[in-house]
């Protein structure tokens, strides 16, 4: 039994004659009668609420995605003829950010209603939805009958794969343009003829098809198809710096989302994709492969990746890659440059790898530091924070300059631009025939 606001207000009013009975003789029997009647009405109200039958079921999405609003449906049925006032709260996992947290509604007799709410998980992995908590208000509005409806369910939260899902059954080219990506064409400096097109400023003279130019009376460029079945190898840093939060998600989650999108595009483009997750050593290694089965393996590997509160051993990573990557590959490493000393350990190995492969380092800008520096410090404490932020950003820039030399490309972008930057760089390298 849970008292309602109406019951508390009534009890406060009944306290007035009870107090008055201490000063006015002869009204005690009347006060006692009123109190007993109120107690009886409260009990009756609770019994009626307790007898009301309500059926509630929960409908969950096929899969939850981290950092995305996932809609959950609650199906409520009132089989009786009595109009019911209800409160419903789903015991969703911690960190799911259920909105709204509690639902208040009225359900007429012999009817049903579907009530949606959204959850935005902040991390990947396995979680449990516990039971449903339902309150039924009595017809007098004095009390609520509270009951628990068994509904425990295990759910999995996967990386954000919205971009890949939108392209799964499409021809991709138009959708890629709408997503902000370069058009997905396999044009490049390959060996197989793809098509002819009108000459555009910047085209090389050796690409001009002179026979077609003579026939059409205007310059025509020969477009060659870039090679397929090339190797794209993705490295994901799962060290301590990747546990930092950016826009509600960890840097690791942003890196995982971008890595999955890059893997999808590369596999869709006919290339082989491999994966390594690393921190103080190699945590997971997936040899390059192609096709949907390989993409599912990549999803399963990244699904369970967690930030390790340890330093990152780049030397161990690159020793592993030097042994395992025999074929020339595009090596995309998602990491962080916040620690200048740690980033310095990348320089030598990356330069050596650049002699055989095409290395690209991708990181997420610290937007909070940039926002802080755009404000005017109102006091000495904030001025000190400005100084620290400036020093951190300078160290970050120094680390990027050290890494980005001798054939190593460094990309440092906002979190929401990481996926597009990674895929656009891949498409650019493919179009140049750099692999």
Secondary structure as a PSIPRED ss2 file (coil, helix, strand):
# PSIPRED VFORMAT (PSIPRED V4.0)

   1 X C   1.000  0.000  0.000
   2 X E   0.000  0.000  1.000
   3 X E   0.000  0.000  1.000
   4 X C   1.000  0.000  0.000
   5 X H   0.000  1.000  0.000
   6 X H   0.000  1.000  0.000
   7 X H   0.000  1.000  0.000
   8 X H   0.000  1.000  0.000
   9 X H   0.000  1.000  0.000
  10 X H   0.000  1.000  0.000
  11 X H   0.000  1.000  0.000
  12 X H   0.000  1.000  0.000
  13 X H   0.000  1.000  0.000
  14 X H   0.000  1.000  0.000
  15 X H   0.000  1.000  0.000
  16 X H   0.000  1.000  0.000
  17 X H   0.000  1.000  0.000
  18 X H   0.000  1.000  0.000
  19 X H   0.000  1.000  0.000
  20 X H   0.000  1.000  0.000
  21 X C   1.000  0.000  0.000
  22 X C   1.000  0.000  0.000
  23 X C   1.000  0.000  0.000
  24 X C   1.000  0.000  0.000
  25 X C   1.000  0.000  0.000
  26 X C   1.000  0.000  0.000
  27 X C   1.000  0.000  0.000
  28 X H   0.000  1.000  0.000
  29 X H   0.000  1.000  0.000
  30 X H   0.000  1.000  0.000
  31 X H   0.000  1.000  0.000
  32 X H   0.000  1.000  0.000
  33 X H   0.000  1.000  0.000
  34 X H   0.000  1.000  0.000
  35 X H   0.000  1.000  0.000
  36 X H   0.000  1.000  0.000
  37 X H   0.000  1.000  0.000
  38 X H   0.000  1.000  0.000
  39 X H   0.000  1.000  0.000
  40 X H   0.000  1.000  0.000
  41 X H   0.000  1.000  0.000
  42 X H   0.000  1.000  0.000
  43 X H   0.000  1.000  0.000
  44 X H   0.000  1.000  0.000
  45 X H   0.000  1.000  0.000
  46 X H   0.000  1.000  0.000
  47 X H   0.000  1.000  0.000
  48 X H   0.000  1.000  0.000
  49 X H   0.000  1.000  0.000
  50 X H   0.000  1.000  0.000
  51 X H   0.000  1.000  0.000
  52 X C   1.000  0.000  0.000
  53 X C   1.000  0.000  0.000
  54 X C   1.000  0.000  0.000
  55 X E   0.000  0.000  1.000
  56 X E   0.000  0.000  1.000
  57 X E   0.000  0.000  1.000
  58 X E   0.000  0.000  1.000
  59 X E   0.000  0.000  1.000
  60 X C   1.000  0.000  0.000
  61 X C   1.000  0.000  0.000
  62 X C   1.000  0.000  0.000
  63 X C   1.000  0.000  0.000
  64 X E   0.000  0.000  1.000
  65 X E   0.000  0.000  1.000
  66 X C   1.000  0.000  0.000
  67 X C   1.000  0.000  0.000
  68 X C   1.000  0.000  0.000
  69 X C   1.000  0.000  0.000
  70 X E   0.000  0.000  1.000
  71 X E   0.000  0.000  1.000
  72 X E   0.000  0.000  1.000
  73 X E   0.000  0.000  1.000
  74 X E   0.000  0.000  1.000
  75 X E   0.000  0.000  1.000
  76 X E   0.000  0.000  1.000
  77 X E   0.000  0.000  1.000
  78 X E   0.000  0.000  1.000
  79 X C   1.000  0.000  0.000
  80 X C   1.000  0.000  0.000
  81 X C   1.000  0.000  0.000
  82 X C   1.000  0.000  0.000
  83 X C   1.000  0.000  0.000
  84 X E   0.000  0.000  1.000
  85 X E   0.000  0.000  1.000
  86 X E   0.000  0.000  1.000
  87 X E   0.000  0.000  1.000
  88 X E   0.000  0.000  1.000
  89 X E   0.000  0.000  1.000
  90 X E   0.000  0.000  1.000
  91 X C   1.000  0.000  0.000
  92 X C   1.000  0.000  0.000
  93 X C   1.000  0.000  0.000
  94 X C   1.000  0.000  0.000
  95 X C   1.000  0.000  0.000
  96 X C   1.000  0.000  0.000
  97 X C   1.000  0.000  0.000
  98 X C   1.000  0.000  0.000
  99 X E   0.000  0.000  1.000
 100 X C   1.000  0.000  0.000
 101 X C   1.000  0.000  0.000
 102 X C   1.000  0.000  0.000
 103 X E   0.000  0.000  1.000
 104 X E   0.000  0.000  1.000
 105 X E   0.000  0.000  1.000
 106 X E   0.000  0.000  1.000
 107 X E   0.000  0.000  1.000
 108 X C   1.000  0.000  0.000
 109 X C   1.000  0.000  0.000
 110 X C   1.000  0.000  0.000
 111 X E   0.000  0.000  1.000
 112 X E   0.000  0.000  1.000
 113 X E   0.000  0.000  1.000
 114 X E   0.000  0.000  1.000
 115 X E   0.000  0.000  1.000
 116 X E   0.000  0.000  1.000
 117 X E   0.000  0.000  1.000
 118 X E   0.000  0.000  1.000
 119 X E   0.000  0.000  1.000
 120 X C   1.000  0.000  0.000
 121 X C   1.000  0.000  0.000
 122 X C   1.000  0.000  0.000
 123 X C   1.000  0.000  0.000
 124 X C   1.000  0.000  0.000
 125 X E   0.000  0.000  1.000
 126 X E   0.000  0.000  1.000
 127 X E   0.000  0.000  1.000
 128 X E   0.000  0.000  1.000
 129 X E   0.000  0.000  1.000
 130 X C   1.000  0.000  0.000
 131 X C   1.000  0.000  0.000
 132 X E   0.000  0.000  1.000
 133 X E   0.000  0.000  1.000
 134 X E   0.000  0.000  1.000
 135 X E   0.000  0.000  1.000
 136 X E   0.000  0.000  1.000
 137 X E   0.000  0.000  1.000
 138 X C   1.000  0.000  0.000
 139 X C   1.000  0.000  0.000
 140 X C   1.000  0.000  0.000
 141 X C   1.000  0.000  0.000
 142 X C   1.000  0.000  0.000
 143 X E   0.000  0.000  1.000
 144 X E   0.000  0.000  1.000
 145 X E   0.000  0.000  1.000
 146 X E   0.000  0.000  1.000
 147 X E   0.000  0.000  1.000
 148 X E   0.000  0.000  1.000
 149 X E   0.000  0.000  1.000
 150 X C   1.000  0.000  0.000
 151 X C   1.000  0.000  0.000
 152 X C   1.000  0.000  0.000
 153 X E   0.000  0.000  1.000
 154 X E   0.000  0.000  1.000
 155 X E   0.000  0.000  1.000
 156 X E   0.000  0.000  1.000
 157 X E   0.000  0.000  1.000
 158 X E   0.000  0.000  1.000
 159 X C   1.000  0.000  0.000
 160 X C   1.000  0.000  0.000
 161 X C   1.000  0.000  0.000
 162 X H   0.000  1.000  0.000
 163 X H   0.000  1.000  0.000
 164 X H   0.000  1.000  0.000
 165 X H   0.000  1.000  0.000
 166 X H   0.000  1.000  0.000
 167 X H   0.000  1.000  0.000
 168 X C   1.000  0.000  0.000
 169 X C   1.000  0.000  0.000
 170 X C   1.000  0.000  0.000
 171 X C   1.000  0.000  0.000
 172 X C   1.000  0.000  0.000
 173 X H   0.000  1.000  0.000
 174 X H   0.000  1.000  0.000
 175 X H   0.000  1.000  0.000
 176 X H   0.000  1.000  0.000
 177 X H   0.000  1.000  0.000
 178 X H   0.000  1.000  0.000
 179 X C   1.000  0.000  0.000
 180 X C   1.000  0.000  0.000
 181 X C   1.000  0.000  0.000
 182 X C   1.000  0.000  0.000
 183 X C   1.000  0.000  0.000
 184 X C   1.000  0.000  0.000
 185 X C   1.000  0.000  0.000
 186 X C   1.000  0.000  0.000
 187 X E   0.000  0.000  1.000
 188 X E   0.000  0.000  1.000
 189 X C   1.000  0.000  0.000
 190 X C   1.000  0.000  0.000
 191 X C   1.000  0.000  0.000
 192 X E   0.000  0.000  1.000
 193 X E   0.000  0.000  1.000
 194 X E   0.000  0.000  1.000
 195 X E   0.000  0.000  1.000
 196 X E   0.000  0.000  1.000
 197 X E   0.000  0.000  1.000
 198 X E   0.000  0.000  1.000
 199 X C   1.000  0.000  0.000
 200 X C   1.000  0.000  0.000
 201 X C   1.000  0.000  0.000
 202 X C   1.000  0.000  0.000
 203 X C   1.000  0.000  0.000
 204 X C   1.000  0.000  0.000
 205 X H   0.000  1.000  0.000
 206 X H   0.000  1.000  0.000
 207 X H   0.000  1.000  0.000
 208 X E   0.000  0.000  1.000
 209 X C   1.000  0.000  0.000
 210 X H   0.000  1.000  0.000
 211 X H   0.000  1.000  0.000
 212 X H   0.000  1.000  0.000
 213 X H   0.000  1.000  0.000
 214 X H   0.000  1.000  0.000
 215 X H   0.000  1.000  0.000
 216 X H   0.000  1.000  0.000
 217 X C   1.000  0.000  0.000
 218 X C   1.000  0.000  0.000
 219 X C   1.000  0.000  0.000
 220 X E   0.000  0.000  1.000
 221 X E   0.000  0.000  1.000
 222 X E   0.000  0.000  1.000
 223 X E   0.000  0.000  1.000
 224 X E   0.000  0.000  1.000
 225 X E   0.000  0.000  1.000
 226 X C   1.000  0.000  0.000
 227 X C   1.000  0.000  0.000
 228 X C   1.000  0.000  0.000
 229 X C   1.000  0.000  0.000
 230 X C   1.000  0.000  0.000
 231 X E   0.000  0.000  1.000
 232 X E   0.000  0.000  1.000
 233 X E   0.000  0.000  1.000
 234 X E   0.000  0.000  1.000
 235 X E   0.000  0.000  1.000
 236 X E   0.000  0.000  1.000
 237 X E   0.000  0.000  1.000
 238 X C   1.000  0.000  0.000
 239 X C   1.000  0.000  0.000
 240 X H   0.000  1.000  0.000
 241 X H   0.000  1.000  0.000
 242 X H   0.000  1.000  0.000
 243 X H   0.000  1.000  0.000
 244 X C   1.000  0.000  0.000
 245 X E   0.000  0.000  1.000
 246 X E   0.000  0.000  1.000
 247 X C   1.000  0.000  0.000
 248 X C   1.000  0.000  0.000
 249 X E   0.000  0.000  1.000
 250 X E   0.000  0.000  1.000
 251 X H   0.000  1.000  0.000
 252 X H   0.000  1.000  0.000
 253 X H   0.000  1.000  0.000
 254 X H   0.000  1.000  0.000
 255 X H   0.000  1.000  0.000
 256 X H   0.000  1.000  0.000
 257 X H   0.000  1.000  0.000
 258 X H   0.000  1.000  0.000
 259 X H   0.000  1.000  0.000
 260 X H   0.000  1.000  0.000
 261 X H   0.000  1.000  0.000
 262 X H   0.000  1.000  0.000
 263 X H   0.000  1.000  0.000
 264 X H   0.000  1.000  0.000
 265 X H   0.000  1.000  0.000
 266 X H   0.000  1.000  0.000
 267 X H   0.000  1.000  0.000
 268 X H   0.000  1.000  0.000
 269 X C   1.000  0.000  0.000
 270 X C   1.000  0.000  0.000
 271 X C   1.000  0.000  0.000
 272 X E   0.000  0.000  1.000
 273 X E   0.000  0.000  1.000
 274 X E   0.000  0.000  1.000
 275 X E   0.000  0.000  1.000
 276 X E   0.000  0.000  1.000
 277 X E   0.000  0.000  1.000
 278 X E   0.000  0.000  1.000
 279 X C   1.000  0.000  0.000
 280 X C   1.000  0.000  0.000
 281 X C   1.000  0.000  0.000
 282 X E   0.000  0.000  1.000
 283 X E   0.000  0.000  1.000
 284 X E   0.000  0.000  1.000
 285 X E   0.000  0.000  1.000
 286 X E   0.000  0.000  1.000
 287 X E   0.000  0.000  1.000
 288 X E   0.000  0.000  1.000
 289 X E   0.000  0.000  1.000
 290 X C   1.000  0.000  0.000
 291 X H   0.000  1.000  0.000
 292 X H   0.000  1.000  0.000
 293 X H   0.000  1.000  0.000
 294 X H   0.000  1.000  0.000
 295 X H   0.000  1.000  0.000
 296 X H   0.000  1.000  0.000
 297 X H   0.000  1.000  0.000
 298 X H   0.000  1.000  0.000
 299 X H   0.000  1.000  0.000
 300 X H   0.000  1.000  0.000
 301 X H   0.000  1.000  0.000
 302 X H   0.000  1.000  0.000
 303 X H   0.000  1.000  0.000
 304 X C   1.000  0.000  0.000
 305 X C   1.000  0.000  0.000
 306 X C   1.000  0.000  0.000
 307 X C   1.000  0.000  0.000
 308 X C   1.000  0.000  0.000
 309 X C   1.000  0.000  0.000
 310 X C   1.000  0.000  0.000
 311 X C   1.000  0.000  0.000
 312 X C   1.000  0.000  0.000
 313 X C   1.000  0.000  0.000
 314 X H   0.000  1.000  0.000
 315 X H   0.000  1.000  0.000
 316 X H   0.000  1.000  0.000
 317 X H   0.000  1.000  0.000
 318 X H   0.000  1.000  0.000
 319 X H   0.000  1.000  0.000
 320 X H   0.000  1.000  0.000
 321 X H   0.000  1.000  0.000
 322 X H   0.000  1.000  0.000
 323 X H   0.000  1.000  0.000
 324 X H   0.000  1.000  0.000
 325 X C   1.000  0.000  0.000
 326 X C   1.000  0.000  0.000
 327 X C   1.000  0.000  0.000
 328 X C   1.000  0.000  0.000
 329 X E   0.000  0.000  1.000
 330 X E   0.000  0.000  1.000
 331 X E   0.000  0.000  1.000
 332 X E   0.000  0.000  1.000
 333 X E   0.000  0.000  1.000
 334 X E   0.000  0.000  1.000
 335 X C   1.000  0.000  0.000
 336 X C   1.000  0.000  0.000
 337 X C   1.000  0.000  0.000
 338 X C   1.000  0.000  0.000
 339 X C   1.000  0.000  0.000
 340 X H   0.000  1.000  0.000
 341 X H   0.000  1.000  0.000
 342 X H   0.000  1.000  0.000
 343 X H   0.000  1.000  0.000
 344 X H   0.000  1.000  0.000
 345 X H   0.000  1.000  0.000
 346 X H   0.000  1.000  0.000
 347 X H   0.000  1.000  0.000
 348 X H   0.000  1.000  0.000
 349 X H   0.000  1.000  0.000
 350 X H   0.000  1.000  0.000
 351 X H   0.000  1.000  0.000
 352 X H   0.000  1.000  0.000
 353 X H   0.000  1.000  0.000
 354 X H   0.000  1.000  0.000
 355 X C   1.000  0.000  0.000
 356 X C   1.000  0.000  0.000
 357 X C   1.000  0.000  0.000
 358 X E   0.000  0.000  1.000
 359 X E   0.000  0.000  1.000
 360 X E   0.000  0.000  1.000
 361 X E   0.000  0.000  1.000
 362 X E   0.000  0.000  1.000
 363 X E   0.000  0.000  1.000
 364 X E   0.000  0.000  1.000
 365 X C   1.000  0.000  0.000
 366 X C   1.000  0.000  0.000
 367 X H   0.000  1.000  0.000
 368 X H   0.000  1.000  0.000
 369 X H   0.000  1.000  0.000
 370 X H   0.000  1.000  0.000
 371 X H   0.000  1.000  0.000
 372 X H   0.000  1.000  0.000
 373 X H   0.000  1.000  0.000
 374 X C   1.000  0.000  0.000
 375 X C   1.000  0.000  0.000
 376 X C   1.000  0.000  0.000
 377 X C   1.000  0.000  0.000
 378 X C   1.000  0.000  0.000
 379 X C   1.000  0.000  0.000
 380 X H   0.000  1.000  0.000
 381 X H   0.000  1.000  0.000
 382 X H   0.000  1.000  0.000
 383 X H   0.000  1.000  0.000
 384 X H   0.000  1.000  0.000
 385 X H   0.000  1.000  0.000
 386 X H   0.000  1.000  0.000
 387 X H   0.000  1.000  0.000
 388 X H   0.000  1.000  0.000
 389 X H   0.000  1.000  0.000
 390 X H   0.000  1.000  0.000
 391 X H   0.000  1.000  0.000
 392 X H   0.000  1.000  0.000
 393 X H   0.000  1.000  0.000
 394 X H   0.000  1.000  0.000
 395 X H   0.000  1.000  0.000
 396 X H   0.000  1.000  0.000
 397 X H   0.000  1.000  0.000
 398 X H   0.000  1.000  0.000
 399 X H   0.000  1.000  0.000
 400 X H   0.000  1.000  0.000
 401 X H   0.000  1.000  0.000
 402 X H   0.000  1.000  0.000
 403 X H   0.000  1.000  0.000
 404 X C   1.000  0.000  0.000
 405 X C   1.000  0.000  0.000
 406 X C   1.000  0.000  0.000
 407 X C   1.000  0.000  0.000
 408 X C   1.000  0.000  0.000
 409 X E   0.000  0.000  1.000
 410 X E   0.000  0.000  1.000
 411 X E   0.000  0.000  1.000
 412 X E   0.000  0.000  1.000
 413 X E   0.000  0.000  1.000
 414 X C   1.000  0.000  0.000
 415 X H   0.000  1.000  0.000
 416 X H   0.000  1.000  0.000
 417 X H   0.000  1.000  0.000
 418 X H   0.000  1.000  0.000
 419 X H   0.000  1.000  0.000
 420 X H   0.000  1.000  0.000
 421 X H   0.000  1.000  0.000
 422 X H   0.000  1.000  0.000
 423 X H   0.000  1.000  0.000
 424 X H   0.000  1.000  0.000
 425 X H   0.000  1.000  0.000
 426 X H   0.000  1.000  0.000
 427 X H   0.000  1.000  0.000
 428 X H   0.000  1.000  0.000
 429 X H   0.000  1.000  0.000
 430 X H   0.000  1.000  0.000
 431 X H   0.000  1.000  0.000
 432 X H   0.000  1.000  0.000
 433 X C   1.000  0.000  0.000
 434 X C   1.000  0.000  0.000
 435 X C   1.000  0.000  0.000
